[in-house]
Every structure is written in structure tokens, then in C-alpha cells.
Amino acid sequence: MAIYPIGVVVLFWWSVASLSMLCVVFPITLLLPHLGQLVGIILALLAIPALAVPLQLAAPWFFGWYGIAVGLMFGRFTAASAKEKALAESIRAYRTRAI
């Protein structure tokens, strides 16, 4: 059952990443008819790192949580227990600093 809430959160963050990519691609597509072909190619090449950054940031997080969910489905609780302990410790540390 853990895979469903994790999947919803992952889909949310992938949609946020795709919207940030859209903010890069959409202006380029609007400018292409008014610019020369060389300038369009240069803009497209400069946009590749801007498109890759959200994927590079989201992929380790996605695969980490997805791996934990798959492990839970197959009865492996070690990674989930370790993540739970780490999250509980970070929440405890946050509460200590907040007070």
C-alpha cells in the first residue's frame, strides 16, 4: 500500500519539474519564427541544461522512495526502518530548534 501515496507525491513533483521545463521551452518555441535558424539552435542547446537539472534533482529522490516502496511490497523492511528512523530524528531535531 505504501507505493500509492509515494506515487502520488512523485507524480506531483514530476509535474512541477515538467512545468519548470515548460517555462524554458515555451518562450523558445515562441521566439523561433522571429529569430534566425542559428539563433534557434543556440537557444535550444542552451536550454538542454535547464531541462536536465530538474530531472537530475528528482531522479535520486524518486528512485530512493520507489526502492523503499518496492522493498516493502516484497517484505523487506530494513530500508523503510532506516528511513523512518532518519525522518523521526530530523523531526525531533527540528522541534528542538523550533522551541
C-alpha positions as CSV (number, residue, x, y, z in Angstrom):
1,M,0.0,0.0,0.0
2,A,2.9,2.4,0.5
3,I,3.5,2.6,-3.2
4,Y,0.3,4.6,-3.8
5,P,1.0,7.6,-1.6
6,I,4.6,7.7,-2.7
7,G,3.4,7.5,-6.4
8,V,1.1,10.5,-5.8
9,V,3.9,12.6,-4.3
10,V,6.3,11.6,-7.1
11,L,3.8,12.4,-9.8
12,F,3.2,15.8,-8.1
13,W,6.9,16.6,-8.2
14,W,7.4,15.3,-11.7
15,S,4.6,17.7,-12.8
16,V,6.3,20.6,-11.0
17,A,9.5,19.7,-12.8
18,S,7.7,19.5,-16.1
19,L,6.2,22.9,-15.5
20,S,9.6,24.4,-14.9
21,M,10.8,22.8,-18.1
22,L,7.8,24.3,-19.9
23,C,8.8,27.7,-18.7
24,V,12.1,27.2,-20.6
25,V,10.8,25.5,-23.8
26,F,7.6,27.6,-24.3
27,P,9.4,31.0,-24.8
28,I,11.9,29.4,-27.1
29,T,9.1,28.0,-29.3
30,L,7.5,31.4,-29.4
31,L,10.8,33.1,-30.4
32,L,11.8,30.6,-33.1
33,P,9.8,32.0,-36.0
34,H,11.1,35.5,-35.4
35,L,14.8,34.6,-35.0
36,G,17.2,33.0,-37.4
37,Q,17.8,29.3,-37.5
38,L,21.3,29.6,-36.0
39,V,19.9,31.6,-33.0
40,G,17.2,29.0,-32.5
41,I,19.7,26.2,-32.5
42,I,21.9,28.1,-30.0
43,L,18.8,28.7,-27.7
44,A,17.9,25.0,-27.9
45,L,21.4,23.9,-27.0
46,L,21.4,26.4,-24.0
47,A,18.1,25.0,-22.9
48,I,19.3,21.4,-22.5
49,P,21.0,22.0,-19.1
50,A,17.9,23.9,-17.9
51,L,15.8,20.9,-18.9
52,A,18.2,18.3,-17.3
53,V,18.6,20.0,-13.9
54,P,15.0,19.2,-12.6
55,L,15.5,15.6,-13.7
56,Q,18.8,15.3,-12.0
57,L,17.4,16.6,-8.8
58,A,14.3,14.5,-8.8
59,A,15.7,11.2,-10.0
60,P,17.6,10.1,-6.9
61,W,14.7,11.1,-4.7
62,F,12.3,9.2,-6.9
63,F,14.3,6.0,-7.1
64,G,15.1,6.1,-3.4
65,W,11.5,6.2,-2.3
66,Y,10.4,3.9,-5.1
67,G,13.0,1.3,-4.0
68,I,11.7,1.5,-0.4
69,A,8.1,1.0,-1.6
70,V,9.1,-2.0,-3.7
71,G,11.1,-3.4,-0.8
72,L,8.0,-3.1,1.4
73,M,5.9,-4.9,-1.2
74,F,8.4,-7.8,-1.1
75,G,8.7,-7.9,2.7
76,R,12.0,-6.1,3.1
77,F,11.7,-3.6,6.0
78,T,15.3,-2.6,6.6
79,A,15.4,0.4,4.2
80,A,12.0,1.6,5.4
81,S,13.0,1.3,9.0
82,A,16.2,3.2,8.4
83,K,14.3,5.9,6.6
84,E,11.7,6.1,9.3
85,K,14.5,6.5,12.0
86,A,16.2,9.2,9.9
87,L,12.9,11.1,9.4
88,A,12.0,10.8,13.1
89,E,15.4,12.1,14.1
90,S,15.2,15.1,11.7
91,I,11.7,15.9,13.0
92,R,12.9,15.7,16.6
93,A,15.9,17.9,15.8
94,Y,13.6,20.4,14.1
95,R,11.3,20.5,17.1
96,T,14.2,21.1,19.4
97,R,15.4,24.0,17.3
98,A,11.9,25.4,17.0
99,I,11.3,25.6,20.7
